[in-house]
Amino acid sequence: GGRANRGLVDVMWRSARRTKTLLAQHARSMAASVEVEKVVDHHRNLMHLGKRYPLVAPDAYVAPNATVVGDVDLDDRVTVGYGAVLRGDLNNITIGAVSNIGDRTVVHTARTSPTGLSAVTSIGKYVTVGPGCAIRSATIEDNVIIGEKCVLGEGSLVESHAVLRPGSVVPPGRRIPSGQVWSGVPARYVRPVTNEEAEEIVRAAEAMFLLSREHEFEFLPYGTLYQELEKLREATGEQTK
């Protein structure tokens, strides 16, 4: 009877250890699944919206975590920076060649403008828009620099070869004439644009395009999720399949 009892206890002990091992493996598997969910990026940077869809030139660059939605036209060598949002859900957004939209900038439109002007957003060629700006149903002509954290209200117009200094606010319907520097809240005339500044506008836009090429070459379209999976398998003691 004693031997039988010891044998039964031994079987139960081995069974308990096996159950504990299986539960530990299951827990590690569940943890790995949670980590994989964190690694997988479900972000879509180009999105159709009903009958509205983006048209992006082959050599335009849209950062992986930027968002371009709806009726948006991106011309040749346009750059859309990290975290930027171009929302053409109510009207068209057009961005001309060699222009760039800075990180975290939001460009959007109204369905109609209370100013009576066009509600589309039009950004010309060789335009540099700094990071953190907000542009709504505005027009920016060719060869312009918009400093960081600027706000352009509905119906506002920035004419060619103008410079808007960082942090400026252009009220709805306001016009910034060609060849002038404006600044402030609300934006006011400061002085004429110098010849050196006018030349720098084009150089700045071209330099941003070249920089975007470096970012694009570093981005792997097939992703690096397999590397993360290999790390997870090593951490959980699983064999790489």
N, C-alpha and C positions, 0 to 999 in steps of 0.2 A: 504494500500500500504506500509506503514512504517513497519508494522509487517511482511509482506511478505518479504520485503527487509532484515530485521534483521534476519529472518529465513534462507534466502538464504546465507547471510554472515556467519551465524553460521555453516551451512552445509559445506560451502567452507573452513572455518577455521578448522573444525574437519577433513575434507578430507586432507587438507594441513599437519596437524599434523600427520595424519596416514601415509601419503606419506613420511614425514620426518623420522618417526620411521622405516618404512620399508627400506628406503635407508640406515639409520644408521645400522640396523641389517645386511643388505647385505654387507656393508663396513666392519663390524666386521667379518663376515663370510669369506670375501675375504682375510682379513688380517690374519685370523686364517689359511686359506689354504696356504698362503705364508709361515707362520711359520712352518706348518707341513712339507712343502717341505724342509725347512732347517733342520728339525729334522731327516727326513728319510735319511738313508745312502745307497747310491746306489753302494758303493764300493764292488768289487768282489776280494777277496784275493787269490782265486785259479781259474786260467783261462786256458782253453784249447786254443790252437792256431793251427788251422788246424788239422793235425794228431799228433801234439805234445801236451802232457798233463802231469800235475804233478802227481807223485806217492808219497804219503805222508803216512808214518807209522802211525798207530793208536795213538801212544803215543807221536808223534811229536807235537810241539806247534807252530802255526803260528799266530802272533798277529793280531787282527782284522783289523788293517789298513796297514798291510804288503801286498805285492803283489808277488805272485808266478805264473809265466807265462810259459807255454810250457813245454819243456823236462827237468824237474827238478825232481830229486830223493832225498827225505828226509828220512834218515834212522831213526832207533829207538832213541827216546829221543832227537831229534834235536830241537833247539829253533831258531825261526826267529823273531827278535825283531821288535818294532814299527817303521813303516815307511820304513822298509827294502824292497828292490826290488831284486828278483831273476828272471832274464829274460833269459829263455832258448828258445829263439825264433830262434836262428841260430844254436845252438849246445847244447849238454847235459851239465847239471850241476848236480854233485853228491855231497852230503854232508853226511859224515859218522856219526855213532852213537855218541851221547852225545856231539856233536859239537853245537856251537851257533853262530849266525850271529847278530851282534850288531845293534842297532837302526840306521836307515837311511843309512845303508850300501847298496851298489849296487854291485851285482854279476852278470856278464853277460859273453857272449862269442862272438868270431868272427866266421865267417863261415869257414875260413881257416886262418892259422897263417903264417905271412911272415918269421918267424924264421924256418919254416919247421917242427916245433914240433906240437903236438896235440893241436887242438883249443878248446877242451872241458875244462871246469873248474872242477877240482877234489879237494875236501876238505875232508881230512881223519877223523879219530875218535879223540875225545877229543881235538878238536881245538876250541880255543876262538878267534873270530874275533871282535875287538872292534867297537864302533859306528863310523859312518861316513867314512868307508873305501870304496875303489873302487877296484874291483878284476875282471880282464878280461882275460879269457882263461889261467888261471894260475893253478899250482898244489901245494897244501899244504898237506904235509904228516901228519901222526898221531902225536898227542901230540905236538901241536904248539900253541904259543900265538902271535897273530897279534894285535899290539896296535892300538888305535883309530886313524882315519884319515890317515891310510896308503894307499898307492897305489901300486898294483901289476900289472905290465904290461904283455902283451901277452908272453906266453912261459916261464914265470918266474917260478922258483921252490924253495919252502921252504921245506927243508928236516926235518925229525922228530926231536923232542926235541930241536927245535930252537925257538928263541924269536926275534921278530921284534918290535923295540921300536916305540912309537907313532910318527906319522907324517913322517915316513920313506917312501921313494919311491924306489921300486925295478924295475929297467928298464927291458924292454922286453928281454927274454932269460937269465937273470941273475940267478945264482944258489946260494942259501944260504945253506951252508953245515950243517949237523946234529950237534946238540949240541953246537951251537954258538949263540951269541947275536950280532945282526946287528942294525945299526942306521944311519940316515942321509939322505940327498938328494944329490946324490943318496946314497942308503944304503951301508955302509961299515962295515967291521968286527970290533967289539969292544973287545970281550973277550969270553972265554968259558962260557957255562951255568953251574951254580953251581948245586950241588945235591939238595939243598933246592928249587931252581927255577924249576928243573925238576919235583920234587914231586908236586910243586904248580900248574903246568900245568894241571894235572889230577884233582886236587881238585877244581881249578877254573871252569873247565868245568862241574863237577858234581854239584857245588854250583849254577851255572847258570841254570842247569836243574831243581833243586829243587825250585829255585825262579820262574821259568816259571810255575810250578804247581800252585803256589799261584795266579799268574795272571790268569791262566786258570779257577781256581775255582771261581774267582770273576766275570768272564765273563758269562753273562746270554745268552744262545743261542736263547731264545725266545725274547730277547730285552726288552727295557723299554719304548718303544714308547707310550704305553697306559698311562704311568704316565705323559708324556708330553702332551698328548691329554686332560687328566683330568685337568691339569693346564691351558691349553688354554680355555677349556670350562668354568672354574671358572672365568678366566679373562674376558671373553666375556659375562658372565651371562647365558650361556646355561646350560641346565640340562645334567648331565652325563647319557649316554644311555647304 
